[in-house]
Amino acid sequence: MSVATPDIQQVQQIVREVLRRHLQPGSQKPAAGGIPVIRTAASAPAPAAAPAPASVSSDRNPLVVNISARHVHLTQEHVEILFGPGAQLTPEKDLYQDGYFAAKETVAVVGPRRRMLPNVRVLGPCRSDSQVELAFTDGISLGIDLPVRISGDVAGTPGCLLMGSHGIVELKQGVIRAMRHVHMGPDDLRHYGVQDGDMINLRVESPFCTTVLEDLAVRAGKDIKLEVHLDTDEGNAVNLEKASRVELVRAEPCKCRH
């Protein structure tokens, strides 16, 4: 993999060569099958200002529901390949969870249909594995059958091509649709009577779209703020921007006698 700064002709040539290897007969085709972004299109030039929470579940445990738009997590090695030797992610906007940020850096994500999502936001800090989180409709556009995974669980997932301002990275795996989830701290776990890895439901009241989303994975951590992450498709489906109330509801067994 070349890490020299490519011009547009070099980029196009490299992309064509990688896609040719993926698509030629007998080649191995891509496998089929979190971290917050504050209600903004990750493809925008810069993150929008954080909006007010959709609602509050109680005075003691304020609940924030945010849409996690398409985004990329990178290793430090991949940051330097994509943006130049010694490059570091440049914080552009702090995210809701302390210590996390949307970076100024963006990448283009190229899929097997020779289609690309340009200017996909990189989130920091760096991770031990690079990962691309997309919505279901993004996967359709790129021709990737996105597996639903908890962030960080990338074993056996499809790959893609990432193009930065300095170079190109071919990911062998790491493209997922993040499972909808809720981040909770120790007090939140006690308040809702759940543990890390449990499932809980989210009820969203919005005009003509009131919905209960089942199977939100509970992700526990110390010094974590209570926050739900939905992807763009899920947020649009429940009209989250106009929601008047959201609440977490523990799943109850069916009480019918059938």
C-alpha positions as CSV (number, residue, x, y, z in Angstrom):
1,M,0.0,0.0,0.0
2,S,1.5,3.3,-1.0
3,V,1.5,6.1,1.6
4,A,2.8,8.8,-0.8
5,T,0.5,11.7,-1.4
6,P,-1.6,10.7,-4.4
7,D,-3.0,13.1,-7.0
8,I,-6.5,12.5,-8.4
9,Q,-5.3,10.2,-11.2
10,Q,-3.3,8.1,-8.7
11,V,-6.3,7.8,-6.5
12,Q,-8.5,6.7,-9.3
13,Q,-5.9,4.2,-10.5
14,I,-5.5,2.7,-7.0
15,V,-9.3,2.5,-6.5
16,R,-9.8,0.8,-9.8
17,E,-7.1,-1.8,-9.0
18,V,-8.5,-2.6,-5.6
19,L,-12.0,-2.9,-7.0
20,R,-10.7,-5.1,-9.8
21,R,-9.2,-7.5,-7.3
22,H,-12.5,-7.6,-5.4
23,L,-14.7,-8.1,-8.5
24,Q,-12.7,-10.3,-10.8
25,P,-13.8,-13.9,-11.2
26,G,-12.4,-16.1,-8.4
27,S,-11.5,-13.3,-6.2
28,Q,-12.7,-13.1,-2.6
29,K,-15.7,-10.7,-2.5
30,P,-16.5,-8.7,0.6
31,A,-18.3,-10.7,3.3
32,A,-22.0,-10.3,3.6
33,G,-23.8,-10.2,6.3
34,G,-21.3,4.3,20.0
35,I,-19.7,6.6,20.4
36,P,-22.0,9.6,19.9
37,V,-22.5,11.9,16.9
38,I,-24.8,14.7,18.1
39,R,-27.7,14.7,15.6
40,T,-25.7,15.9,12.6
41,A,-24.9,14.6,9.2
42,A,-21.4,13.2,9.5
43,S,-20.8,14.1,5.9
44,A,-21.3,17.8,6.6
45,P,-18.1,20.0,6.5
46,A,-18.3,20.5,10.2
47,P,-20.6,19.1,13.0
48,A,-23.6,21.2,13.8
49,A,-24.1,22.5,17.3
50,A,-25.6,20.0,19.7
51,P,-29.4,20.3,20.0
52,A,-31.4,20.2,23.2
53,P,-32.3,16.7,24.4
54,A,-35.4,15.3,23.0
55,S,-36.9,15.0,26.5
56,V,-36.1,14.1,30.0
57,S,-37.2,10.9,31.7
58,S,-36.8,12.2,35.2
59,D,-35.1,14.9,37.2
60,R,-32.7,12.4,38.7
61,N,-31.8,10.6,35.5
62,P,-32.0,12.9,32.4
63,L,-32.2,10.8,29.3
64,V,-30.8,12.1,26.0
65,V,-31.5,10.4,22.7
66,N,-29.1,11.2,19.9
67,I,-28.8,10.1,16.3
68,S,-25.4,8.6,15.5
69,A,-24.8,9.5,11.9
70,R,-22.4,7.6,9.6
71,H,-18.8,7.9,10.9
72,V,-15.4,6.3,11.1
73,H,-13.1,5.3,13.9
74,L,-9.4,4.9,13.1
75,T,-6.2,3.4,14.5
76,Q,-3.3,5.8,14.9
77,E,-1.5,3.8,12.1
78,H,-4.4,4.4,9.7
79,V,-4.6,8.1,10.7
80,E,-1.0,8.5,9.5
81,I,-1.5,6.6,6.3
82,L,-4.7,8.5,5.4
83,F,-3.5,12.0,6.5
84,G,0.3,11.9,6.5
85,P,3.2,10.7,8.8
86,G,2.8,12.0,12.3
87,A,-0.7,13.2,11.7
88,Q,-3.0,13.4,14.7
89,L,-6.8,13.8,14.8
90,T,-7.8,17.4,15.2
91,P,-10.8,17.9,17.5
92,E,-13.6,20.0,15.8
93,K,-16.5,19.5,18.2
94,D,-16.9,17.8,21.6
95,L,-19.5,15.1,21.7
96,Y,-22.0,14.4,24.5
97,Q,-19.8,11.8,26.2
98,D,-16.8,13.4,27.9
99,G,-13.5,12.8,26.1
100,Y,-15.0,12.0,22.7
101,F,-15.0,14.4,19.7
102,A,-15.8,14.8,16.1
103,A,-12.6,15.5,14.2
104,K,-11.9,17.9,11.4
105,E,-10.7,15.0,9.3
106,T,-13.0,13.2,7.0
107,V,-12.6,10.2,4.6
108,A,-14.3,8.8,1.6
109,V,-15.8,5.3,2.0
110,V,-15.8,3.2,-1.2
111,G,-17.9,0.1,-1.5
112,P,-17.9,-2.8,-4.0
113,R,-20.5,-1.2,-6.2
114,R,-17.9,1.4,-7.1
115,R,-20.0,4.0,-5.2
116,M,-18.6,6.2,-2.6
117,L,-19.8,8.2,0.5
118,P,-17.6,11.3,0.5
119,N,-16.6,13.3,3.6
120,V,-17.5,10.8,6.3
121,R,-16.6,12.2,9.7
122,V,-13.8,10.7,11.7
123,L,-14.4,10.5,15.5
124,G,-11.8,10.5,18.1
125,P,-9.9,9.4,20.1
126,C,-8.1,6.7,18.1
127,R,-9.0,3.0,18.7
128,S,-7.2,-0.3,18.5
129,D,-9.2,-1.3,15.4
130,S,-10.6,0.9,12.6
131,Q,-14.3,0.7,12.1
132,V,-17.0,2.2,9.9
133,E,-20.5,2.7,11.2
134,L,-23.2,3.1,8.6
135,A,-27.0,3.1,8.4
136,F,-29.0,0.4,6.5
137,T,-29.6,2.7,3.6
138,D,-25.9,3.6,3.4
139,G,-25.2,-0.1,3.0
140,I,-27.7,-0.4,0.2
141,S,-26.1,2.5,-1.6
142,L,-22.6,1.0,-1.3
143,G,-23.6,-2.6,-2.0
144,I,-22.6,-3.8,1.5
145,D,-24.8,-6.2,3.5
146,L,-24.3,-4.6,6.9
147,P,-24.2,-6.9,9.9
148,V,-25.7,-5.5,13.1
149,R,-23.0,-5.5,15.7
150,I,-22.1,-3.9,19.0
151,S,-19.5,-1.3,18.3
152,G,-16.0,-2.9,18.5
153,D,-17.2,-6.4,17.5
154,V,-15.9,-6.4,13.9
155,A,-14.6,-10.0,13.5
156,G,-15.9,-11.4,10.2
157,T,-17.5,-8.2,9.1
158,P,-17.2,-6.7,5.5
159,G,-14.5,-4.4,4.5
160,C,-14.2,-1.3,2.3
161,L,-11.8,1.2,1.0
162,L,-11.0,4.4,2.9
163,M,-9.5,7.4,1.0
164,G,-7.9,10.3,2.9
165,S,-6.1,13.5,1.9
166,H,-2.7,11.7,1.9
167,G,-3.3,8.0,1.2
168,I,-5.6,5.0,1.1
169,V,-6.4,2.2,3.5
170,E,-8.1,-1.1,2.4
171,L,-10.0,-2.4,5.4
172,K,-10.4,-6.2,5.4
173,Q,-13.2,-5.9,8.0
174,G,-14.9,-3.4,10.2
175,V,-18.0,-2.1,8.3
176,I,-21.1,-2.5,10.5
177,R,-24.5,-1.2,11.4
178,A,-24.2,-0.4,15.1
179,M,-26.9,-2.1,17.2
180,R,-29.1,0.5,18.9
181,H,-28.0,0.9,22.4
182,V,-28.0,3.0,25.6
183,H,-25.0,4.1,27.6
184,M,-25.5,3.9,31.4
185,G,-23.4,4.7,34.4
186,P,-23.6,2.8,37.7
187,D,-26.4,5.0,39.0
188,D,-28.4,4.5,35.8
189,L,-28.1,0.7,36.0
190,R,-29.5,0.8,39.6
191,H,-32.2,3.2,38.6
192,Y,-33.5,1.0,35.7
193,G,-32.7,-2.3,37.3
194,V,-30.6,-3.6,34.5
195,Q,-27.0,-4.8,33.9
196,D,-24.5,-4.4,31.2
197,G,-25.6,-6.5,28.2
198,D,-29.3,-6.5,29.1
199,M,-31.9,-5.3,26.6
200,I,-34.3,-2.5,27.3
201,N,-37.0,-0.7,25.2
202,L,-37.3,2.9,24.1
203,R,-40.6,4.6,23.8
204,V,-40.7,7.7,21.5
205,E,-43.7,10.0,21.4
206,S,-43.7,12.1,18.2
207,P,-46.5,13.4,15.9
208,F,-48.1,10.4,14.2
209,C,-45.0,8.3,14.8
210,T,-45.2,7.2,18.4
211,T,-43.2,4.0,18.5
212,V,-41.6,1.5,20.9
213,L,-38.2,0.4,19.8
214,E,-37.3,-2.9,21.3
215,D,-33.9,-4.5,22.1
216,L,-31.7,-1.6,23.0
217,A,-28.4,-3.1,24.3
218,V,-27.3,-1.7,27.6
219,R,-23.7,-0.6,27.6
220,A,-22.4,0.2,31.0
221,G,-19.4,2.2,32.0
222,K,-17.9,4.4,34.7
223,D,-18.3,8.2,34.3
224,I,-20.8,7.7,31.5
225,K,-23.8,9.9,30.8
226,L,-27.2,8.4,30.2
227,E,-27.6,8.4,26.4
228,V,-29.4,6.4,23.7
229,H,-27.8,6.1,20.2
230,L,-30.0,5.4,17.2
231,D,-28.8,5.4,13.6
232,T,-30.0,7.9,11.0
233,D,-32.7,5.5,9.6
234,E,-34.1,4.7,13.0
235,G,-34.2,8.4,14.1
236,N,-36.0,9.4,10.9
237,A,-38.5,6.5,11.2
238,V,-39.6,7.7,14.7
239,N,-39.5,11.4,13.7
240,L,-37.0,12.0,16.6
241,E,-36.4,15.6,15.8
242,K,-40.0,16.4,16.7
243,A,-40.4,14.0,19.6
244,S,-42.1,15.4,22.7
245,R,-41.1,12.6,25.0
246,V,-38.8,9.7,25.2
247,E,-38.5,7.1,28.0
248,L,-36.7,3.8,28.7
249,V,-39.1,1.0,29.5
250,R,-38.1,-2.4,30.8
251,A,-39.3,-5.3,28.6
252,E,-42.2,-7.2,30.3
253,P,-43.2,-10.8,29.6
254,C,-46.4,-11.1,27.6
255,K,-49.5,-11.2,29.9
256,C,-51.9,-12.7,27.5
257,R,-53.3,-16.2,28.2
258,H,-52.7,-17.6,24.7
